């Protein structure tokens, strides 16, 4: 009996230890299963994220490819547009170069025309003729240097011509001095200009009268003949020019070669109302 009791105790202890060991193993197995399930879940989540990443990457690659194609198409379009613009620019540059060359050539030709006109104005009726000739010389110089544009120079030339044309429709009288070319005597008096046809000088004491003659291509002041009729006609013309008499037909001496002749000239009411210019010739 005493031997059986220890053996029973040993068996009881063994059974209890075995039961505890099985429970521990079961707990470990459960823990392992739970860990395995968690790992599987984590793996599944990671796999899903990876698949989503791959899909997103593929979508981005497709989108980038589409954008690349669109950009290539735009680049080709821009290249074609640049080629067209370069062609148009080269063509415009050629046209501009041709126009500039023509402009310079025209400026040189216009300068030559202005220079050729200088002798004509220098030999023209001596009323601001020197000033006009100098203006043309300066204009030609500025054209050759490129200081003034041809269109501006042409406008100035036409303006000078218009001034000369308008001068032919005006009459003026002004105070001044005249030196007799033969005697060298200087006289104070009054000048009278009728358009670009005739010019007369009357001394202050109304005893000497001169008229502008044109002989051998040059204008010279010549003394009027001592004819009472001619002097009366000149006085009458001076009175009309100064507005001291009503407008009417007057007779004035004009250059006709080497002889002095008189022609009829009618002053209009508009010429009478024009202001009388007062100047001093030095």
C-alpha positions as CSV (number, residue, x, y, z in Angstrom):
1,X,0.0,0.0,0.0
2,X,2.8,2.3,0.8
3,X,4.4,1.7,-2.6
4,X,1.2,2.3,-4.4
5,X,0.6,5.7,-2.9
6,X,3.9,7.3,-4.1
7,X,3.3,5.7,-7.5
8,X,-0.1,7.3,-7.6
9,X,1.3,10.6,-6.6
10,X,3.9,10.4,-9.3
11,X,1.2,9.5,-11.9
12,X,-1.0,12.3,-10.7
13,X,1.8,14.8,-11.0
14,X,2.7,13.4,-14.4
15,X,-0.9,13.7,-15.6
16,X,-1.2,17.2,-14.2
17,X,2.1,18.2,-15.9
18,X,1.0,16.6,-19.1
19,X,-2.4,18.5,-19.0
20,X,-0.6,21.7,-18.4
21,X,1.8,21.1,-21.2
22,X,-1.1,20.4,-23.6
23,X,-2.8,23.6,-22.6
24,X,0.4,25.5,-23.1
25,X,0.9,23.9,-26.5
26,X,-2.7,24.7,-27.5
27,X,-2.2,28.3,-26.4
28,X,0.9,28.5,-28.4
29,X,-0.8,27.0,-31.4
30,X,-3.6,29.5,-31.0
31,X,-1.1,32.3,-30.7
32,X,0.7,31.1,-33.8
33,X,-2.6,30.8,-35.7
34,X,-3.6,34.3,-34.7
35,X,-0.2,35.6,-35.7
36,X,-0.4,33.7,-38.9
37,X,-3.8,35.1,-39.6
38,X,-2.6,38.6,-38.9
39,X,0.4,38.1,-41.1
40,X,-1.8,36.8,-43.8
41,X,-4.1,39.8,-43.4
42,X,-1.1,42.2,-43.5
43,X,0.2,40.3,-46.6
44,X,-3.2,40.6,-48.3
45,X,-3.3,44.3,-47.5
46,X,0.2,44.8,-48.7
47,X,-0.6,42.8,-51.8
48,X,-3.7,45.0,-52.4
49,X,-1.7,48.2,-51.9
50,X,1.0,46.9,-54.3
51,X,-1.7,46.0,-56.9
52,X,-3.2,49.5,-56.5
53,X,0.2,51.0,-56.8
54,X,0.9,49.0,-60.0
55,X,-2.5,50.0,-61.4
56,X,-2.0,53.6,-60.5
57,X,1.5,53.5,-62.1
58,X,0.1,52.0,-65.2
59,X,-2.6,54.6,-65.4
60,X,0.0,57.3,-65.0
61,X,2.2,55.8,-67.6
62,X,-0.8,55.7,-70.0
63,X,-1.6,59.3,-69.1
64,X,2.0,60.3,-69.6
65,X,2.1,58.5,-73.0
66,X,-1.0,60.4,-74.0
67,X,0.5,63.7,-72.9
68,X,3.7,62.8,-74.7
69,X,1.8,62.2,-77.9
70,X,-0.2,65.4,-77.4
71,X,3.1,67.4,-76.8
72,X,4.7,65.8,-79.8
73,X,1.7,66.9,-81.9
74,X,1.9,70.4,-80.5
75,X,5.6,70.5,-81.1
76,X,5.2,69.5,-84.7
77,X,2.5,72.1,-85.0
78,X,4.7,74.7,-83.5
79,X,7.7,73.7,-85.7
80,X,5.5,74.1,-88.8
81,X,4.2,77.5,-87.5
82,X,7.8,78.6,-86.8
83,X,8.9,77.5,-90.2
84,X,6.0,79.5,-91.7
85,X,6.9,82.5,-89.6
86,X,10.6,82.3,-90.5
87,X,9.6,82.1,-94.1
88,X,7.3,85.1,-93.7
89,X,10.0,87.0,-91.8
90,X,12.6,86.3,-94.4
91,X,10.2,87.4,-97.1
92,X,9.4,90.5,-95.1
93,X,13.1,91.2,-94.5
94,X,13.7,90.8,-98.2
95,X,10.9,93.2,-99.0
96,X,12.1,95.6,-96.4
97,X,15.6,95.5,-97.7
98,X,14.3,96.1,-101.2
99,X,12.1,98.9,-100.0
100,X,15.0,100.5,-98.1
101,X,17.3,100.2,-101.1
102,X,14.6,101.8,-103.3
103,X,14.0,104.5,-100.6
104,X,17.7,105.4,-100.5
105,X,17.9,105.4,-104.3
106,X,14.8,107.6,-104.5
107,X,16.3,109.9,-101.8
108,X,19.5,110.3,-103.9
109,X,17.5,110.9,-107.1
110,X,15.3,113.5,-105.3
111,X,18.4,115.2,-103.9
112,X,19.8,115.5,-107.5
113,X,16.5,116.9,-108.6
114,X,16.6,119.5,-105.8
115,X,20.2,120.4,-106.8
116,X,19.2,120.7,-110.4
117,X,16.4,123.1,-109.4
118,X,18.8,125.5,-107.6
119,X,20.1,127.3,-110.8
120,X,16.5,127.8,-112.0
121,X,15.6,129.5,-108.7
122,X,18.8,131.5,-108.6
123,X,17.9,132.9,-112.1
124,X,14.2,133.3,-111.2
125,X,12.4,136.5,-110.3
126,X,14.6,137.9,-107.5
127,X,12.1,137.8,-104.8
128,X,13.2,135.4,-102.1
129,X,15.0,133.5,-104.9
130,X,18.3,133.2,-103.0
131,X,16.5,132.0,-99.9
132,X,14.6,129.4,-101.9
133,X,17.8,128.2,-103.7
134,X,19.6,127.8,-100.3
135,X,16.6,125.9,-99.0
136,X,16.9,123.5,-101.9
137,X,20.7,123.1,-101.4
138,X,20.1,122.3,-97.7
139,X,17.3,119.9,-98.6
140,X,19.6,118.0,-101.0
141,X,22.3,117.8,-98.5
142,X,20.0,116.4,-95.8
143,X,18.6,113.9,-98.3
144,X,22.1,112.6,-99.1
145,X,22.9,112.3,-95.4
146,X,19.6,110.6,-94.6
147,X,18.6,113.3,-92.1
148,X,15.3,113.9,-93.8
149,X,12.9,111.3,-95.3
150,X,12.2,111.5,-99.0
151,X,8.4,112.0,-98.4
152,X,9.1,115.0,-96.1
153,X,11.5,116.5,-98.6
154,X,9.0,116.0,-101.4
155,X,6.4,117.8,-99.3
156,X,8.8,120.7,-98.6
157,X,9.6,120.9,-102.3
158,X,5.9,121.1,-103.3
159,X,5.4,123.6,-100.5
160,X,8.2,125.8,-102.0
161,X,6.6,125.5,-105.5
162,X,3.2,126.4,-104.0
163,X,4.7,129.5,-102.3
164,X,6.3,130.6,-105.6
165,X,2.9,130.0,-107.4
166,X,1.0,132.0,-104.7
167,X,3.6,134.7,-105.1
168,X,2.4,135.2,-108.7
169,X,-1.0,136.2,-107.4
170,X,0.0,138.7,-104.8
171,X,1.1,142.4,-104.9
172,X,3.3,144.0,-102.3
173,X,4.9,147.4,-101.6
174,X,7.5,148.0,-98.9
175,X,10.1,150.7,-97.9
176,X,13.8,150.1,-98.7
177,X,16.9,151.4,-100.4
178,X,18.2,151.0,-103.9
179,X,21.7,151.6,-105.2
180,X,22.1,152.8,-108.8
181,X,24.5,150.3,-110.5
182,X,25.9,153.0,-112.8
183,X,26.4,156.0,-110.5
184,X,26.6,154.1,-107.2
185,X,24.1,156.5,-105.7
186,X,22.0,155.0,-102.8
187,X,18.4,156.1,-102.6
188,X,15.7,155.7,-100.1
189,X,12.2,154.9,-101.4
190,X,9.5,152.4,-101.9
191,X,9.4,149.1,-103.7
192,X,6.4,147.7,-105.6
193,X,6.0,144.1,-106.7
194,X,3.3,142.8,-109.0
195,X,3.3,139.0,-108.7
196,X,6.4,137.5,-110.3
197,X,6.1,139.8,-113.4
198,X,7.3,143.2,-112.5
199,X,9.0,145.2,-109.8
200,X,9.3,149.0,-109.5
201,X,11.2,151.3,-107.2
202,X,10.1,154.9,-106.5
203,X,12.5,157.3,-104.7
204,X,11.3,159.1,-101.6
205,X,11.2,162.4,-103.4
206,X,9.2,160.8,-106.2
207,X,11.7,162.0,-108.8
208,X,13.5,158.7,-109.6
209,X,11.8,155.5,-110.9
210,X,13.5,152.2,-111.6
211,X,12.1,148.9,-112.9
212,X,13.5,145.4,-112.8
213,X,14.6,144.3,-116.2
214,X,15.6,140.8,-117.3
215,X,18.3,140.9,-120.0
216,X,20.7,138.1,-121.0
217,X,19.4,135.8,-118.2
218,X,20.0,138.3,-115.4
219,X,17.8,140.8,-113.5
220,X,19.0,144.4,-113.3
221,X,17.4,147.6,-112.0
222,X,17.1,150.1,-114.8
223,X,16.0,153.7,-114.7
224,X,12.6,154.4,-116.3
225,X,12.6,156.9,-119.2
226,X,11.7,160.4,-118.3
227,X,8.2,160.0,-119.8
228,X,5.4,161.7,-117.9
229,X,2.9,159.1,-119.2
230,X,5.0,156.2,-117.9
231,X,5.6,157.8,-114.6
232,X,1.9,158.6,-114.2
233,X,1.1,154.9,-114.9
234,X,3.7,153.8,-112.3
235,X,2.3,156.2,-109.7
236,X,-1.2,154.9,-110.4
237,X,0.0,151.3,-110.0
238,X,1.7,152.1,-106.7
239,X,-1.5,153.7,-105.3
240,X,-3.5,150.7,-106.2
241,X,-0.9,148.3,-104.7
242,X,-1.0,150.3,-101.4
243,X,-4.7,150.3,-101.3
244,X,-4.9,154.1,-101.7
245,X,-7.0,153.8,-104.9
246,X,-9.9,151.5,-105.9
247,X,-8.9,148.4,-107.8
248,X,-8.8,149.0,-111.5
249,X,-6.7,148.2,-114.6
250,X,-3.3,149.7,-114.4
251,X,-0.3,149.8,-116.8
252,X,3.1,148.7,-115.5
253,X,6.4,148.2,-117.2
254,X,7.5,144.5,-117.5
255,X,10.7,142.9,-118.9
256,X,10.3,142.1,-122.6
257,X,13.9,142.0,-123.8
258,X,15.9,145.2,-124.3
259,X,12.9,147.5,-124.7
260,X,10.5,148.9,-122.1
261,X,6.8,148.2,-122.8
262,X,3.7,148.5,-120.8
263,X,1.0,145.8,-120.3
264,X,-2.4,145.9,-118.7
265,X,-2.8,144.3,-115.3
266,X,-6.0,144.1,-113.3
267,X,-6.0,144.1,-109.6
268,X,-8.9,142.3,-107.9
269,X,-10.6,143.4,-104.8
270,X,-9.0,140.5,-102.9
271,X,-5.6,141.8,-103.8
272,X,-6.6,145.2,-102.5
273,X,-7.6,143.8,-99.1
274,X,-4.3,141.9,-98.8
275,X,-2.0,143.5,-96.2
276,X,0.8,145.7,-97.5
277,X,4.2,144.3,-96.5
278,X,6.7,146.7,-95.0
279,X,10.4,145.7,-95.3
280,X,13.8,147.4,-95.5
281,X,16.3,146.1,-98.1
282,X,19.9,146.2,-97.0
